[in-house]
């Protein structure tokens, strides 16, 4: 199965990361089948901050102030 993170999710999360430190919650789905994707790694680029999605594709991550993108 080819896994793609929807562009909208990336843009939404990138916009939120630009503000003060926050906890971001989201869900990762396959772009084609719309199925939830468990076990996907979500991380803050350039840091060691990361997490994985749960069995339903949900994640929660606290991003540092200087983060630019996930």
Secondary structure, 3 states (H helix, E strand, C coil): CCCCCCHHHHHHHHHHHCCCCEEEEEECECCCCCCECCCCEEECCCCCCEEECCCCCEEEEEECCCCCCC
